Amino acid sequence: MALKIIDHGSKEYRQMVKLRDDILRKPLGLGFTEEELQEEKDNMLIAAFEDDDILGCCMLVEESPEVIRLRQMAVLNDLQGKGIGRALMTFAENLARDRGYKILSMHARKNVTGFYEKMGYKVVGNEFIEVTIPHYVMQKKL
Ligand SMILES: CC(C)(COP(=O)(O)OP(=O)(O)OC[C@H]1O[C@@H](n2cnc3c(N)ncnc32)[C@H](O)[C@@H]1OP(=O)(O)O)[C@@H](O)C(=O)NCCC(=O)NCCS
């Protein structure tokens, strides 16, 4: 498995959008708009590949000079529970640390807070609804 940073608009990016659509949006009856995808132009886009096949992804976006936010973490359904999410998280944290950020923050879906807790993240504040389902802000000092 190779972890890499991919370019917005590339073939790999189209694979990433399909994966995110399949895993994160379609099950909720939702999709992505062109505007939403355009706004990702300056995000750090991270993906795990086996040869030409995408296995999982996530992305990072600056919230402030100290805080970076993880978004759109997803692993193919059949490959979940095999360490790909952990590898993506470690890669994203190292990238964020290298670029000088002090805190990694995210909107975590309530049903996967256990995954982020395993990675050392703590819930901050109250439950809220996003993309129709319950979430928590979770954070960790890098
Ligand atoms: C959440 C997700 C990214 C985790 O990736 P993954 O590759 O399945 O996770 P890993 O195999 O690397 O798991 C790492 C550890 O977290 C644990 N874990 C994984 N998912 C978990 C969950 N939902 N609840 C509690 N613990 C979980 C694993 O058991 C493993 O623990 P271990 O190291 O003690 O064995 C993946 O399951 C996924 O894509 N889910 C659907 C989309 C989603 O909800 N994304 C998150 C949006 S905020």
The ligand as a Tripos MOL2 file, in Angstrom:
@<TRIPOS>MOLECULE
LIG
   48    50     1     0     0
SMALL
NO_CHARGES

@<TRIPOS>ATOM
      1 C1        -13.7660    4.9250   10.3110 C.3       1 LIG1
      2 C2        -12.8140    4.3210    9.3030 C.3       1 LIG1
      3 C3        -12.1370    5.4150    8.4720 C.3       1 LIG1
      4 C4        -11.7120    3.5490   10.0640 C.3       1 LIG1
      5 O1        -10.8000    2.9810    9.1410 O.3       1 LIG1
      6 P1        -10.3750    1.4300    9.2520 P.3       1 LIG1
      7 O2         -9.3580    1.1660    8.2200 O.co2     1 LIG1
      8 O3        -11.6040    0.6190    9.2400 O.co2     1 LIG1
      9 O4         -9.7300    1.4290   10.7200 O.3       1 LIG1
     10 P2         -8.4430    0.6000   11.2340 P.3       1 LIG1
     11 O5         -8.5500   -0.8050   10.7550 O.co2     1 LIG1
     12 O6         -7.1990    1.3350   10.8930 O.co2     1 LIG1
     13 O7         -8.7020    0.6400   12.8040 O.3       1 LIG1
     14 C5         -7.8060    1.1780   13.7540 C.3       1 LIG1
     15 C6         -8.3340    0.8340   15.1360 C.3       1 LIG1
     16 O8         -9.6140    1.4710   15.3350 O.3       1 LIG1
     17 C7        -10.6190    0.4970   15.6350 C.3       1 LIG1
     18 N1        -11.8690    0.9090   14.9670 N.ar      1 LIG1
     19 C8        -12.1090    1.0070   13.6440 C.ar      1 LIG1
     20 N2        -13.3680    1.4280   13.4130 N.ar      1 LIG1
     21 C9        -13.9340    1.5830   14.6380 C.ar      1 LIG1
     22 C10       -15.2150    2.0000   15.0720 C.ar      1 LIG1
     23 N3        -16.1770    2.3340   14.1810 N.pl3     1 LIG1
     24 N4        -15.4610    2.0590   16.3920 N.ar      1 LIG1
     25 C11       -14.4840    1.7150   17.2930 C.ar      1 LIG1
     26 N5        -13.2350    1.3210   16.9380 N.ar      1 LIG1
     27 C12       -12.9730    1.2530   15.6280 C.ar      1 LIG1
     28 C13       -10.0840   -0.8130   15.0560 C.3       1 LIG1
     29 O9        -10.6310   -1.9220   15.7250 O.3       1 LIG1
     30 C14        -8.5930   -0.6670   15.3010 C.3       1 LIG1
     31 O10        -8.2970   -0.9710   16.6440 O.3       1 LIG1
     32 P3         -6.9650   -1.8280   17.0380 P.3       1 LIG1
     33 O11        -5.8040   -1.0290   16.5090 O.co2     1 LIG1
     34 O12        -7.0330   -1.8920   18.5140 O.co2     1 LIG1
     35 O13        -7.1040   -3.1240   16.3400 O.co2     1 LIG1
     36 C15       -13.5430    3.3250    8.3510 C.3       1 LIG1
     37 O14       -14.1060    2.2940    9.1110 O.3       1 LIG1
     38 C16       -14.5890    3.9530    7.4660 C.2       1 LIG1
     39 O15       -14.3130    4.3950    6.3510 O.2       1 LIG1
     40 N6        -15.8600    3.9890    7.9250 N.am      1 LIG1
     41 C17       -16.9740    4.4840    7.1230 C.3       1 LIG1
     42 C18       -16.8540    5.9570    6.8090 C.3       1 LIG1
     43 C19       -16.7670    6.8210    8.0470 C.2       1 LIG1
     44 O16       -17.5820    6.7410    8.9550 O.2       1 LIG1
     45 N7        -15.7440    7.6830    8.0590 N.am      1 LIG1
     46 C20       -15.4900    8.5900    9.1650 C.3       1 LIG1
     47 C21       -16.2250    9.8540    8.9920 C.3       1 LIG1
     48 S1        -15.9600   10.9650   10.3790 S.3       1 LIG1
@<TRIPOS>BOND
     1     1     2 1
     2     2     3 1
     3     2     4 1
     4     2    36 1
     5     4     5 1
     6     5     6 1
     7     6     7 2
     8     6     8 1
     9     6     9 1
    10     9    10 1
    11    10    11 2
    12    10    12 1
    13    10    13 1
    14    13    14 1
    15    14    15 1
    16    15    16 1
    17    15    30 1
    18    16    17 1
    19    17    18 1
    20    17    28 1
    21    18    19 ar
    22    18    27 ar
    23    19    20 ar
    24    20    21 ar
    25    21    22 ar
    26    21    27 ar
    27    22    23 1
    28    22    24 ar
    29    24    25 ar
    30    25    26 ar
    31    26    27 ar
    32    28    29 1
    33    28    30 1
    34    30    31 1
    35    31    32 1
    36    32    33 2
    37    32    34 1
    38    32    35 1
    39    36    37 1
    40    36    38 1
    41    38    39 2
    42    38    40 1
    43    40    41 1
    44    41    42 1
    45    42    43 1
    46    43    44 2
    47    43    45 1
    48    45    46 1
    49    46    47 1
    50    47    48 1
@<TRIPOS>SUBSTRUCTURE
     1 LIG1         1 GROUP 0 **** ****
